[in-house]
Amino acid sequence: MIRLIVGAKGAGKTKRLIEEANAAGLASKGSVICIEYGRKLSYELKPQVRLIDAKAYGVSDAYEFYGFACGVLAGNYDVTDLFIDSALKICGGDTASFAEFMFRIEKIIEERNINCLVTASAFADSLPAGLERFLENGER
């Protein structure tokens, strides 16, 4: 299941992701992974959460990010939780490509029964059609 948290920059999206990732890291019997853009979460996440900086690997658009995320999941057969901070930024700021990423990654997340939380600095009404199903409250 994928949950998407959107809102203005500074609205508390990352703080919530940190809280949930740390709780999952302590509770999970498998791997908990957090993908971010830059190294801003290094001191916020517990050691049980594997932190991966997409920027350090040169990921610059949604297509590269999809391949990167698939590679991370393929290399870790026991992933129970995936957290992605600033996903729209990782996708190069292109909302249409971000939507395509979400629809494509959803298939893998569902097949592997992974809990996934994604944050994006955007307003719900500015997102492409179809993404509302990922929003926690389902509202646009």
N, C-alpha and C positions, 0 to 999 in steps of 0.2 A: 504494500500500500504506500502510495506517495502522498505526502501532505506538503502543501506549498504555503509559505508565509510571505506575504508581500506587504509593503508599506514604504513610507518615506524613510530616507536615510536618518538614522538616529532614533527610530521608533521602537527599538528593543528586539528586533528580529534575531540578531546574533546572540544576544544575551539569552534568549529563550532556547536557541539551538545549543548553546554551551551547556545550559542546565539539563536539557534532555539527553545530550550526548554523554555527559558525565554520569547521569543516572543509568543510561544503557550500558556504559562501560563497566559499571559496577555489577549490574544484574545479568549481563549476557554470558552465556556459556560458549559463545563463538567470538568472532571478530567484529569490532565496532570501528568503522572507518569514517573519518571526516575529511572532506576535500574542501580546500579553501583557495582563495586567490591572494597570495602574499603570505607572510608569516605572522599575522596578527594574533592568532589563537594559540601560539606556542606555549604560553604560560597559563592559559585559561583551562585547557583540557587536562583531564587526569591521564596518567600514563597508560591506562587500559584502552584509551582511544587512540587509534593510529591516525596521525595527522599527515595529510599529504598536500603539498603546495602545488597546485596546477600551474601556477606562473613559473615555477622553477623548471618545469618540463616544457615550457614554450607553448602551452595550450592557449590559443588565441581566438578560437571560434567554436561554434556549436558542434560542427562535424568532428573537429579534433577532440573536443571534450567528450563526445559520445564514445569515440574510440578509446580515449584515455580511461573513462569510467568502466567500459567493458573490460579493458585490460586489468584494471584493479580488481574487478569482481572475478575475472577468470583466474587470477593468481591467488585468490583467497576463497576456497570452496566453502568456508564456514562463516561467511559474513551474515550476521543477523540484523545489523543496523548500518545504514548509510546516511550520513549527514553531509549536505552540500551547502556551504555558505557563499553568498554573492554569486549565485549561479548565472544570473543575467550578465554580470560583469565578465565571468569566465567565457560566456558565449559571445563576447565582443559587443554587448549592448544591443544586439539585434533581437527584437521581441519575436519576430516570425521564426527565426532559427532556434531561439530558446524554446518556443512552443514545440517545434519539431523534435528537439532534444528530449523534452518531457514525454512526448508521445512514444518515442522510440525506447527510451530507458524504462518506461512503464512496463513494457512487455517482459523485460529481463527481471525487473523487481518483482513482478507478480509471479513469474515462473519459479523464482528462487525463494519466494515468501520472505522477502527482506522488508523491514520497516525503513522507510526513507522520508527524511525531512529536508526540504529545500527552502532556502530563503532567496529573495530577490528584491532589490530596491526598485519597486514599481508600484503603481496604483492598480488595483484590481480592474477598474474600468478601462485601463489602457492596454490590458493584455489581450492577445488574440483569442478568438472564440475557441472554446473547448477546454481552455485551461481552468475555467471556473470549477470544474469537477474536482480539481486538486485542492482548491481553497478550503480551508477548514470549515468556514461557515457557509460555503457554497454561494455566497452573494457576489454580485458584480458591482 
